[in-house]
Amino acid sequence: MMKIKSRPEDFVVEEFLDLPEFCPTGEYVIYRLRKRGLSTLDVINQLVRKYRIKDKEISFAGLKDKHALTCQYLSIRGNRNEAIKEKSLILTPLGRAERPIAPDLLFKNRFKITLRSLEKALIPKLVSELHRVSKYGFPNYFGEQRFGSVKHGGLFLAKCLTQGNFEEALKIYLAQWSSEDRPGIKRFKKIVSRHWGNWEQCLNSAPPSNERIILAYLRDHPRDFVRALNLVDRRMLFIYFAAYQSYLWNEMASEFLKIKLSRERLIKFHYSAGEMVFYEELSVELLKEFQRTQIPLVDHKVEFSKEKMKDIAEMIIQREGVGISCFRLEKIRKAFFKSVPRDLIVFPDGLEIDGPAPDEVYPDKFKLTLSFFLPPGSYATVLLRRIGQMGPREEPGFGIG
């Protein structure tokens, strides 16, 4: 069983940006952020709590995984420009600029990934699959990290909003916990789940947080779930919205590939939110078509360039029990759905393979180290899922652990 992320150093991510021009009078300080074992939002929450930096003054280009060693950039508006060093993060000021760091500046991410616990006999097949992916690409699915807000296999908060079920949406935010939550947060959310509606008791158990602000409001306005949802942290709302849009995109891409490819040519993988469908090889015609194909994220004004894609989207949205017009959320003011096109397939650029070598973590096993570039918003973990899923006709035990 192939192992990834056995330790943060096994999954290294580095952003490549067109940094803004520095000038001494700029209102934004540009920082390089190096972090280990923290998500980007963990870092921002720490800056807000410990250093009293306002959340709205912090900007970044992309969210980076918690279980990794990452280098990325962010900006802080204002006069603060000192370095910050904590146990798991280092913020280094680079200079001032007239504009903040934002997603439009990011043009690629570099990954350096160590694959562990490999059987020596399976390594040639793994290397062959990597070269095959370099030639034919892989579906540009959103990875598991995108669905961390869907806890315990539960509902999508944003889906509840499109259905007008505001109480259920709020319950997902306040009372759904996951195995990755800190023990104190898990205890608090279990209390909220058990005592839903007894806002005083829930408030007494709440740590200093956005949740406490919401519960204090509910204590005085017990049934005003819409206003309470508008008190949810803006970044968190966008994450919940993005999770549902990403799920719908994955479903559309999967259905499109099922239409275009025969069943025996498909490799299927079940993940926390649904099913990903992969392929091994493509004809010249299909490769060209897939390279030209984009699927937009769904909002209330979404437009599809292909009639077939529109039919697929309507089928999936109908299956979800919502309608396109439901994606216009007039009662939620802090966040909104936005349609942007996304390439159907993506290619790893500059692939290098180092090894095999004896694995110092798993005795009697081997490791490979991969390095490659991907465009912004594409997931290296999806590439690893692709090469780790050989299908039922291949050797057993060649998945990701």
Secondary structure as UniProt FT lines:
FT   STRAND          2..3
FT   HELIX           8..10
FT   STRAND          11..17
FT   TURN            24..25
FT   STRAND          28..36
FT   HELIX           40..51
FT   HELIX           55..57
FT   STRAND          58..60
FT   STRAND          69..77
FT   STRAND          84..86
FT   TURN            87..88
FT   STRAND          89..97
FT   HELIX           103..105
FT   STRAND          106..118
FT   HELIX           120..122
FT   HELIX           123..136
FT   STRAND          138..139
FT   HELIX           144..147
FT   TURN            148..149
FT   HELIX           151..153
FT   HELIX           157..162
FT   TURN            163..164
FT   HELIX           166..175
FT   TURN            179..180
FT   HELIX           183..194
FT   TURN            195..197
FT   HELIX           199..205
FT   HELIX           210..220
FT   TURN            222..223
FT   HELIX           225..229
FT   TURN            230..231
FT   HELIX           234..260
FT   HELIX           263..265
FT   STRAND          266..271
FT   TURN            272..273
FT   STRAND          274..279
FT   HELIX           284..292
FT   STRAND          294..296
FT   TURN            300..301
FT   HELIX           307..320
FT   HELIX           324..327
FT   TURN            330..331
FT   STRAND          341..343
FT   STRAND          345..346
FT   STRAND          349..358
FT   TURN            363..364
FT   STRAND          366..374
FT   TURN            376..377
FT   HELIX           380..388
FT   TURN            392..393
//
